[in-house]
Amino acid sequence: MSTYTAKPSDITKKWVLIDATDLVVGRLASIVALHLRGKHLPTYTPHMDMGDNVIVINAGKVKLTGNKLDQRKFFWHTGYPGGIKDRTQRELLEGRFPERVLENAVRRMIPSGPLGRQQLKNLKVYAGAEHPHTAQQPAILDIAKMNSKNVRAN
């Protein structure tokens, strides 16, 4: 018996909708990365883009555990001498693009390379409750019911 390898004709992509209200960022990101890569499928093939198209709404309402809101900082450099800058998670969530917190968490869980970049294109994250993908009829994935630790009320 040989190992099963999926062909492009065997792959059927589904659309999944996730409501991120009060969900913990790391737990949500790991489940989203799992679905983007296709590792939830029994026919998972590492070198093929088998994952689902994932839509995440209400990404601005995600929660972080502990003191991560104020203690975790993201750094970047402007390219000028002394040009290192930082921003906390709170500043990102309260800023102009709160969906980037979840996008960055998922991006760091996907392998880097051409396949990872292709899989990340299947992720659509929206800060509010509206999304333009109703024509695809996405199936709703309720992450809050999977485990009680996935939800943080405060």
C-alpha positions, 0 to 999 in steps of 0.5 A, a space after each residue: 500500500 502506498 502513501 496517498 498524495 492528493 492531485 489538484 483535481 482531488 482538491 475541493 476548497 470550502 468556505 468557512 466563517 468564524 466569528 472572533 468575538 471574545 475569542 483568545 487570539 492564539 487559540 483562534 490563530 492556531 485553528 485558522 492556520 490548521 484550516 488554511 493548510 488543510 491539516 484538518 482533512 484526512 487527505 492532507 498533503 504537505 506540498 499542496 494547497 488543500 486548505 479552506 478559504 477562511 473568513 474571520 469577522 469581528 477581528 477587532 473584538 478578540 481578547 488576549 490573556 494575561 498582560 499581553 495587551 500592554 507587555 507584548 511589543 512589536 518592533 520595526 526599524 525605519 532604516 534611519 539611525 536610531 529609527 527603531 519603533 515599537 507598538 503594543 498589542 493594545 495600540 494595534 487593537 485600538 488603532 486603524 487596522 485591528 485585524 492585523 493582530 490576528 493576521 500576524 498571528 496566523 502568518 507566523 503559524 504558516 510556513 514561509 515560502 511560496 506555498 505559505 504565501 499562497 495559503 495566506 491568500 485564502 484568509 480574509 479578516 474583517 474588523 467588523 461584522 460585515 463581509 462581502 463573501 455571502 455569495 460563497 455561502 460559508 459554513 459557520 465554524 463555532 470555535 467557542 464551543 470547541 473548548 471553554 478556554 477559547 473564550 475570554 469574557 473580560 
